[in-house]
Amino acid sequence: MASAAASPSQTCPMEKHLTCSICMDTFQDPVTTDCGHSFCKKCLSLNFNYTDRVCPLCKKPQNRLPDVNIVLRDIEAGSGERGGRPQKGAGNRDHSFQGDHL
């Protein structure tokens, strides 16, 4: 049986794990909250400016802005090099909020 062509999201399953749910782009200086959710450091910082320091996904209170997750940062940097594709939005991010993704 022939199968339908895979969608781009199916061809790069790792990419969904390297995408910030605030700016919807690949991580830039990724941080991971105490509850395990990851975001761009600047996105989470901006979010904390407008909320009561809670995780944008599960709303669990956060005590501080996490340090950069160096493992995620290195994976994200390597994914752009191995695939031979430019990183989405690299060097051209404004980290503004995209609607109500909080």
BELKAWO-V972605 format. One record per residue. N is the residue number from 1. SS is DSSP state (hx for helix, st for strand, lp for the rest). PHI is phi as a letter, one per 20 degrees, with the letter a starting at -180 (NA if undefined). D_FIRST is the distance of its C-alpha to the first C-alpha in whole Angstrom. Layout:
<<N | SS | PHI | D_FIRST> <N | SS | PHI | D_FIRST>>
This chain:
<<1 | lp | NA | 0> <2 | lp | e | 4> <3 | lp | d | 6> <4 | lp | f | 10> <5 | lp | f | 13> <6 | lp | f | 15> <7 | lp | f | 18> <8 | hx | g | 21> <9 | hx | f | 22> <10 | hx | e | 19> <11 | hx | f | 20> <12 | lp | c | 23> <13 | lp | f | 23> <14 | lp | f | 27> <15 | hx | f | 28> <16 | hx | f | 28> <17 | hx | e | 31> <18 | hx | d | 33> <19 | st | d | 33> <20 | lp | f | 37> <21 | lp | e | 36> <22 | lp | e | 40> <23 | lp | e | 39> <24 | lp | m | 35> <25 | lp | c | 36> <26 | st | f | 35> <27 | lp | g | 38> <28 | lp | c | 41> <29 | lp | l | 44> <30 | st | f | 41> <31 | st | c | 43> <32 | st | c | 42> <33 | lp | f | 44> <34 | lp | f | 46> <35 | lp | e | 43> <36 | lp | n | 40> <37 | lp | e | 39> <38 | st | d | 39> <39 | st | b | 40> <40 | st | f | 42> <41 | hx | g | 46> <42 | hx | f | 47> <43 | hx | f | 45> <44 | hx | f | 46> <45 | hx | f | 49> <46 | hx | f | 49> <47 | hx | f | 48> <48 | hx | f | 51> <49 | hx | f | 53> <50 | hx | d | 52> <51 | lp | c | 51> <52 | lp | e | 53> <53 | lp | l | 51> <54 | st | c | 48> <55 | lp | f | 45> <56 | lp | f | 43> <57 | lp | e | 40> <58 | lp | d | 41> <59 | lp | m | 45> <60 | lp | f | 46> <61 | st | g | 50> <62 | lp | d | 50> <63 | lp | e | 53> <64 | lp | b | 53> <65 | lp | f | 50> <66 | lp | f | 48> <67 | lp | f | 49> <68 | st | f | 46> <69 | lp | e | 43> <70 | hx | f | 43> <71 | hx | f | 40> <72 | hx | f | 38> <73 | hx | f | 40> <74 | hx | f | 39> <75 | hx | f | 35> <76 | hx | f | 35> <77 | hx | f | 37> <78 | hx | f | 35> <79 | hx | f | 32> <80 | hx | f | 33> <81 | hx | f | 35> <82 | hx | f | 31> <83 | lp | f | 29> <84 | lp | m | 31> <85 | lp | d | 31> <86 | lp | f | 35> <87 | lp | f | 35> <88 | lp | f | 35> <89 | lp | m | 38> <90 | lp | g | 40> <91 | lp | m | 44> <92 | lp | c | 43> <93 | lp | d | 43> <94 | lp | d | 46> <95 | lp | l | 44> <96 | lp | e | 45> <97 | lp | f | 44> <98 | lp | d | 41> <99 | lp | m | 42> <100 | lp | d | 42> <101 | lp | e | 39> <102 | lp | e | 42>>
